Amino acid sequence: MGAVEKRGHDDVSMRDLFVLDIPTGDDLPTDLSLPSRHFVCLIAWDARNATNDEIAGVALGLLEQGAAYVCAWGPDCERVHDIIDEERAGPNPPADVSDVVMTTWHEDESLAEAIRFALVCAWPDECYAESCKSLLGVAIGSSSWAAEIRAAFSSPEQFVQRLDAET
């Protein structure tokens, strides 16, 4: 718990897949040590008891370390999403933003569906296309969610095929 673990590689997106299992947002490492400059991030977090400052700290930590697309899942994930957007744009966003960090929230989906979205649908803005070669799944406060992400990232193609067959 607390260290970024490489779990696999997705041959479709050509991204290396990593999992981070931390007890609280305050435990986000200041150096994720991912192999690519930018990354897609899936955050699985029950943020109902998290303060706005704690969520903003996670948002800034991920953005400063290269998050180019962030998918938020779990109770209160819309607030997590909104705070990430606020931290990215700042108080006075410029009118002509050329490097958009995409964010989505997945309130009405299962964790498996959010994982599938991160694997299959999360394609960052064009300016990050060449430098976004990692997908980081962050589970905050739930080792069982981390285990589900870990299992999916260990065999992403099989995971997606299985989930697609079930729907």
Backbone as CSV, one residue per row, in Angstrom:
resi,resn,N_x,N_y,N_z,CA_x,CA_y,CA_z,C_x,C_y,C_z
1,MET,0.845,-1.179,0.000,0.000,0.000,0.000,0.886,1.236,0.000
2,GLY,0.549,2.223,-0.837,1.266,3.486,-0.860,2.312,3.622,-1.938
3,ALA,2.664,2.535,-2.596,3.649,2.601,-3.677,2.958,2.290,-5.000
4,VAL,3.377,2.973,-6.047,2.833,2.727,-7.378,3.333,1.370,-7.856
5,GLU,2.406,0.510,-8.290,2.777,-0.821,-8.776,2.412,-0.961,-10.245
6,LYS,3.349,-1.448,-11.028,3.039,-1.740,-12.431,2.281,-3.058,-12.473
7,ARG,1.134,-3.061,-13.183,0.307,-4.263,-13.252,0.259,-4.886,-14.625
8,GLY,0.490,-4.107,-15.664,0.399,-4.683,-16.998,0.598,-3.629,-18.068
9,HIS,0.213,-4.015,-19.277,0.321,-3.140,-20.436,-0.920,-3.361,-21.293
10,ASP,-1.471,-2.281,-21.787,-2.631,-2.364,-22.668,-2.153,-2.194,-24.102
11,ASP,-2.263,-3.258,-24.893,-1.786,-3.232,-26.276,-2.639,-2.360,-27.186
12,VAL,-3.863,-2.058,-26.782,-4.728,-1.215,-27.609,-4.324,0.248,-27.467
13,SER,-4.260,0.736,-26.237,-3.902,2.142,-26.011,-2.389,2.352,-25.977
14,MET,-1.645,1.265,-25.895,-0.180,1.297,-25.780,0.255,1.995,-24.484
15,ARG,-0.530,1.800,-23.429,-0.213,2.394,-22.129,0.215,1.316,-21.139
16,ASP,1.187,1.674,-20.318,1.531,0.845,-19.171,0.491,1.124,-18.094
17,LEU,0.136,0.093,-17.335,-0.953,0.179,-16.365,-0.411,0.061,-14.941
18,PHE,-0.792,1.017,-14.097,-0.283,1.105,-12.737,-1.430,1.259,-11.753
19,VAL,-1.197,0.814,-10.517,-2.180,0.947,-9.448,-1.493,1.575,-8.239
20,LEU,-2.240,2.462,-7.579,-1.796,3.075,-6.337,-2.912,2.905,-5.322
21,ASP,-2.623,2.264,-4.195,-3.581,2.004,-3.129,-3.138,2.829,-1.918
22,ILE,-3.910,3.895,-1.597,-3.545,4.762,-0.474,-4.736,4.926,0.471
23,PRO,-4.465,5.088,1.772,-5.565,5.196,2.738,-6.340,6.510,2.671
24,THR,-5.660,7.618,2.391,-6.323,8.922,2.316,-5.726,9.722,1.167
25,GLY,-6.417,10.770,0.768,-5.907,11.651,-0.274,-4.585,12.296,0.116
26,ASP,-4.395,12.528,1.410,-3.150,13.138,1.886,-1.937,12.232,1.672
27,ASP,-2.176,10.953,1.378,-1.080,9.995,1.176,-0.612,9.900,-0.276
28,LEU,-1.144,10.745,-1.153,-0.694,10.726,-2.552,0.789,11.074,-2.599
29,PRO,1.610,10.224,-3.218,3.048,10.516,-3.291,3.327,11.791,-4.096
30,THR,4.376,12.477,-3.722,4.775,13.677,-4.454,5.572,13.319,-5.696
31,ASP,5.987,12.066,-5.812,6.682,11.594,-7.013,6.118,10.229,-7.387
32,LEU,5.243,10.207,-8.370,4.628,8.953,-8.809,5.593,8.076,-9.586
33,SER,6.630,8.678,-10.161,7.654,7.948,-10.925,7.064,7.104,-12.045
34,LEU,6.119,7.662,-12.773,5.578,6.965,-13.942,6.545,7.145,-15.109
35,PRO,6.580,6.192,-16.043,7.562,6.261,-17.128,7.254,7.289,-18.219
36,SER,6.024,7.792,-18.258,5.684,8.778,-19.285,5.397,10.122,-18.627
37,ARG,5.602,11.175,-19.391,5.397,12.529,-18.875,3.936,12.777,-18.488
38,HIS,2.996,12.224,-19.243,1.576,12.411,-18.973,0.899,11.061,-18.790
39,PHE,-0.266,11.080,-18.151,-0.977,9.836,-17.883,-2.470,10.078,-17.761
40,VAL,-3.224,9.001,-18.001,-4.642,8.958,-17.710,-4.747,8.465,-16.272
41,CYS,-5.709,9.001,-15.524,-5.865,8.614,-14.127,-7.314,8.254,-13.839
42,LEU,-7.507,7.133,-13.190,-8.810,6.736,-12.663,-8.709,6.839,-11.145
43,ILE,-9.555,7.675,-10.543,-9.592,7.802,-9.085,-10.851,7.114,-8.573
44,ALA,-10.684,6.099,-7.728,-11.793,5.435,-7.053,-11.741,5.880,-5.591
45,TRP,-12.746,6.692,-5.185,-12.671,7.329,-3.872,-14.070,7.620,-3.350
46,ASP,-14.324,7.238,-2.113,-15.534,7.675,-1.424,-15.159,8.994,-0.768
47,ALA,-15.443,10.078,-1.456,-14.978,11.406,-1.034,-15.989,12.151,-0.168
48,ARG,-17.038,11.483,0.280,-18.068,12.175,1.062,-17.518,12.818,2.335
49,ASN,-16.513,12.214,2.942,-15.946,12.769,4.175,-14.667,13.558,3.928
50,ALA,-14.251,13.664,2.691,-13.035,14.418,2.360,-13.361,15.907,2.312
51,THR,-12.424,16.705,2.792,-12.607,18.153,2.704,-12.287,18.619,1.287
52,ASN,-12.777,19.780,0.940,-12.434,20.356,-0.363,-10.931,20.541,-0.483
53,ASP,-10.272,20.909,0.615,-8.816,21.088,0.587,-8.090,19.766,0.321
54,GLU,-8.581,18.678,0.912,-7.962,17.371,0.665,-8.122,16.981,-0.801
55,ILE,-9.315,17.179,-1.355,-9.548,16.856,-2.768,-8.689,17.750,-3.651
56,ALA,-8.607,19.038,-3.317,-7.772,19.960,-4.095,-6.307,19.545,-4.033
57,GLY,-5.864,19.044,-2.900,-4.482,18.566,-2.788,-4.208,17.386,-3.701
58,VAL,-5.161,16.454,-3.761,-5.021,15.314,-4.678,-5.032,15.811,-6.119
59,ALA,-5.959,16.713,-6.425,-6.060,17.250,-7.784,-4.750,17.905,-8.206
60,LEU,-4.236,18.783,-7.379,-2.973,19.466,-7.715,-1.824,18.484,-7.840
61,GLY,-1.766,17.517,-6.924,-0.701,16.518,-6.988,-0.714,15.746,-8.291
62,LEU,-1.899,15.345,-8.726,-2.011,14.596,-9.984,-1.735,15.487,-11.190
63,LEU,-2.302,16.687,-11.189,-2.104,17.601,-12.319,-0.638,18.006,-12.455
64,GLU,0.005,18.325,-11.354,1.417,18.729,-11.394,2.324,17.593,-11.850
65,GLN,1.874,16.345,-11.641,2.689,15.199,-12.044,2.334,14.675,-13.427
66,GLY,1.392,15.346,-14.119,1.155,15.016,-15.514,-0.175,14.397,-15.874
67,ALA,-1.160,14.433,-14.981,-2.478,13.894,-15.344,-3.039,14.676,-16.534
68,ALA,-3.364,13.962,-17.591,-3.897,14.582,-18.811,-5.374,14.251,-19.007
69,TYR,-5.862,13.254,-18.287,-7.264,12.848,-18.342,-7.558,12.199,-17.000
70,VAL,-8.583,12.671,-16.300,-8.910,12.120,-14.984,-10.357,11.659,-14.970
71,CYS,-10.552,10.395,-14.623,-11.870,9.797,-14.456,-12.100,9.622,-12.958
72,ALA,-13.172,10.192,-12.436,-13.486,10.073,-11.015,-14.658,9.116,-10.835
73,TRP,-14.523,8.202,-9.859,-15.566,7.229,-9.563,-15.712,7.105,-8.047
74,GLY,-16.921,6.857,-7.604,-17.195,6.619,-6.191,-18.152,7.666,-5.652
75,PRO,-18.645,7.455,-4.427,-19.547,8.431,-3.828,-18.913,9.830,-3.805
76,ASP,-19.653,10.800,-4.249,-19.244,12.205,-4.329,-18.194,12.458,-5.416
77,CYS,-18.170,11.591,-6.428,-17.172,11.750,-7.493,-17.424,12.990,-8.348
78,GLU,-18.657,13.474,-8.400,-18.900,14.698,-9.164,-18.176,15.880,-8.515
79,ARG,-18.152,15.918,-7.174,-17.428,16.991,-6.476,-15.927,16.862,-6.729
80,VAL,-15.415,15.633,-6.719,-14.002,15.414,-7.028,-13.703,15.956,-8.422
81,HIS,-14.535,15.598,-9.379,-14.400,16.064,-10.764,-14.385,17.589,-10.840
82,ASP,-15.352,18.217,-10.166,-15.467,19.678,-10.217,-14.251,20.368,-9.604
83,ILE,-13.748,19.834,-8.508,-12.577,20.443,-7.867,-11.340,20.267,-8.731
84,ILE,-11.206,19.136,-9.402,-10.077,18.954,-10.328,-10.155,20.014,-11.422
85,ASP,-11.338,20.215,-11.984,-11.506,21.248,-13.013,-11.147,22.630,-12.473
86,GLU,-11.594,22.938,-11.259,-11.287,24.240,-10.655,-9.784,24.422,-10.450
87,GLU,-9.122,23.380,-9.988,-7.675,23.472,-9.749,-6.921,23.623,-11.066
88,ARG,-7.378,22.983,-12.098,-6.731,23.070,-13.411,-6.895,24.452,-14.021
89,ALA,-8.111,24.975,-13.958,-8.387,26.258,-14.600,-7.902,27.440,-13.777
90,GLY,-7.910,27.323,-12.458,-7.533,28.440,-11.608,-8.652,29.463,-11.542
91,PRO,-8.440,30.540,-10.807,-9.510,31.521,-10.610,-9.846,32.339,-11.856
92,ASN,-8.897,32.517,-12.749,-9.124,33.305,-13.964,-8.597,32.543,-15.180
93,PRO,-9.360,31.569,-15.663,-8.859,30.755,-16.786,-8.706,31.591,-18.053
94,PRO,-7.660,31.311,-18.817,-7.490,32.036,-20.075,-8.585,31.660,-21.075
95,ALA,-8.885,32.578,-21.972,-9.945,32.344,-22.959,-9.535,31.327,-24.014
96,ASP,-8.238,31.217,-24.285,-7.770,30.307,-25.335,-6.867,29.226,-24.738
97,VAL,-7.490,28.216,-24.171,-6.746,27.103,-23.592,-6.381,26.133,-24.711
98,SER,-5.091,25.837,-24.835,-4.661,24.952,-25.914,-4.358,23.539,-25.426
99,ASP,-4.279,23.353,-24.128,-3.996,22.018,-23.605,-5.030,21.668,-22.532
100,VAL,-6.097,21.038,-22.962,-7.220,20.720,-22.097,-6.947,19.419,-21.354
101,VAL,-7.120,19.442,-20.030,-7.103,18.218,-19.246,-8.551,17.761,-19.144
102,MET,-8.823,16.612,-19.706,-10.180,16.070,-19.715,-10.504,15.493,-18.342
103,THR,-11.753,15.648,-17.917,-12.221,15.044,-16.675,-13.614,14.480,-16.900
104,THR,-13.880,13.347,-16.260,-15.207,12.735,-16.307,-15.537,12.214,-14.916
105,TRP,-16.827,12.091,-14.614,-17.217,11.417,-13.382,-18.186,10.322,-13.753
106,HIS,-18.176,9.267,-12.940,-18.902,8.036,-13.267,-19.759,7.603,-12.079
107,GLU,-20.653,8.481,-11.708,-21.478,8.308,-10.519,-22.435,7.116,-10.620
108,ASP,-23.022,6.912,-11.768,-24.054,5.888,-11.917,-23.536,4.606,-12.563
109,GLU,-22.252,4.374,-12.460,-21.650,3.181,-13.053,-20.981,2.353,-11.968
110,SER,-20.789,1.085,-12.263,-20.009,0.239,-11.367,-18.527,0.590,-11.524
111,LEU,-17.728,0.163,-10.572,-16.289,0.383,-10.700,-15.764,-0.309,-11.953
112,ALA,-16.262,-1.491,-12.255,-15.817,-2.199,-13.459,-16.092,-1.371,-14.715
113,GLU,-17.253,-0.733,-14.778,-17.568,0.100,-15.942,-16.658,1.324,-16.022
114,ALA,-16.311,1.898,-14.869,-15.392,3.043,-14.854,-13.989,2.615,-15.279
115,ILE,-13.575,1.432,-14.851,-12.268,0.902,-15.274,-12.272,0.706,-16.784
116,ARG,-13.346,0.115,-17.299,-13.452,-0.098,-18.745,-13.367,1.235,-19.486
117,PHE,-14.068,2.260,-18.979,-14.021,3.578,-19.610,-12.584,4.094,-19.647
118,ALA,-11.887,3.997,-18.536,-10.496,4.485,-18.480,-9.611,3.732,-19.471
119,LEU,-9.839,2.445,-19.612,-9.037,1.636,-20.536,-9.366,1.913,-22.004
120,VAL,-10.645,2.054,-22.310,-11.100,2.074,-23.702,-11.415,3.473,-24.232
121,CYS,-11.968,4.323,-23.402,-12.525,5.589,-23.888,-11.750,6.841,-23.496
122,ALA,-10.848,6.746,-22.546,-10.158,7.941,-22.033,-8.956,8.283,-22.920
123,TRP,-9.217,9.142,-23.888,-8.164,9.597,-24.798,-7.941,11.089,-24.552
124,PRO,-6.768,11.459,-24.087,-6.527,12.869,-23.746,-6.467,13.778,-24.968
125,ASP,-6.451,15.070,-24.681,-6.333,16.094,-25.704,-5.137,15.795,-26.621
126,GLU,-5.280,16.193,-27.871,-4.274,15.898,-28.892,-2.847,16.302,-28.489
127,CYS,-2.714,17.385,-27.750,-1.364,17.844,-27.390,-0.648,16.863,-26.456
128,TYR,-1.393,15.937,-25.843,-0.793,14.939,-24.949,-0.632,13.575,-25.619
129,ALA,-1.050,13.458,-26.859,-1.113,12.147,-27.523,0.212,11.389,-27.492
130,GLU,1.292,12.040,-27.753,2.599,11.358,-27.813,3.213,11.103,-26.447
131,SER,2.838,11.903,-25.448,3.490,11.792,-24.140,2.642,11.081,-23.089
132,CYS,1.433,10.661,-23.437,0.529,10.002,-22.484,0.579,8.497,-22.715
133,LYS,1.482,7.844,-22.023,1.715,6.412,-22.242,1.499,5.578,-20.982
134,SER,0.772,6.135,-20.012,0.497,5.417,-18.766,-0.956,5.632,-18.362
135,LEU,-1.485,4.652,-17.639,-2.793,4.742,-16.999,-2.585,4.363,-15.539
136,LEU,-2.948,5.277,-14.646,-2.794,5.067,-13.209,-4.168,4.945,-12.570
137,GLY,-4.419,3.828,-11.916,-5.630,3.654,-11.126,-5.301,3.938,-9.675
138,VAL,-5.971,4.923,-9.092,-5.732,5.307,-7.702,-6.956,4.938,-6.879
139,ALA,-6.765,4.059,-5.909,-7.830,3.710,-4.973,-7.503,4.386,-3.647
140,ILE,-8.418,5.230,-3.194,-8.206,5.958,-1.951,-9.173,5.422,-0.897
141,GLY,-8.610,4.820,0.137,-9.422,4.358,1.255,-10.118,3.034,1.070
142,SER,-9.796,2.280,0.035,-10.449,0.988,-0.186,-9.501,0.022,-0.891
143,SER,-8.943,-0.881,-0.119,-8.064,-1.897,-0.705,-8.826,-2.848,-1.618
144,SER,-10.141,-3.026,-1.371,-10.913,-3.908,-2.260,-11.085,-3.266,-3.633
145,TRP,-11.240,-1.940,-3.677,-11.295,-1.262,-4.976,-9.946,-1.359,-5.672
146,ALA,-8.872,-1.220,-4.901,-7.532,-1.355,-5.481,-7.349,-2.756,-6.058
147,ALA,-7.844,-3.768,-5.365,-7.728,-5.145,-5.850,-8.499,-5.330,-7.153
148,GLU,-9.663,-4.701,-7.274,-10.451,-4.806,-8.512,-9.721,-4.135,-9.679
149,ILE,-9.135,-2.972,-9.425,-8.363,-2.282,-10.466,-7.138,-3.105,-10.831
150,ARG,-6.451,-3.625,-9.825,-5.259,-4.450,-10.034,-5.575,-5.641,-10.940
151,ALA,-6.669,-6.323,-10.648,-7.049,-7.499,-11.446,-7.350,-7.102,-12.885
152,ALA,-8.082,-6.020,-13.071,-8.419,-5.566,-14.428,-7.171,-5.160,-15.194
153,PHE,-6.263,-4.468,-14.537,-5.044,-3.982,-15.198,-4.050,-5.108,-15.467
154,SER,-4.198,-6.232,-14.793,-3.289,-7.364,-15.026,-3.588,-8.055,-16.352
155,SER,-4.847,-8.022,-16.778,-5.267,-8.622,-18.053,-6.314,-7.728,-18.699
156,PRO,-5.919,-6.551,-19.183,-6.915,-5.583,-19.655,-7.770,-6.072,-20.814
157,GLU,-7.177,-6.772,-21.758,-7.954,-7.237,-22.906,-9.022,-8.234,-22.472
158,GLN,-8.652,-9.170,-21.613,-9.626,-10.144,-21.112,-10.699,-9.478,-20.267
159,PHE,-10.293,-8.488,-19.451,-11.248,-7.762,-18.625,-12.296,-7.080,-19.491
160,VAL,-11.867,-6.369,-20.516,-12.796,-5.642,-21.390,-13.697,-6.628,-22.135
161,GLN,-13.124,-7.705,-22.647,-13.939,-8.703,-23.359,-15.007,-9.312,-22.441
162,ARG,-14.628,-9.637,-21.216,-15.567,-10.212,-20.263,-16.685,-9.230,-19.932
163,LEU,-16.307,-7.979,-19.679,-17.309,-6.978,-19.340,-18.244,-6.710,-20.521
164,ASP,-17.688,-6.643,-21.734,-18.510,-6.424,-22.920,-19.484,-7.581,-23.142
165,ALA,-19.046,-8.797,-22.854,-19.913,-9.970,-23.032,-21.071,-9.968,-22.026
166,GLU,-20.853,-9.355,-20.868,-21.890,-9.325,-19.819,-22.965,-8.275,-20.105
167,THR,-22.664,-7.301,-20.947,-23.634,-6.221,-21.175,-24.400,-6.404,-22.466
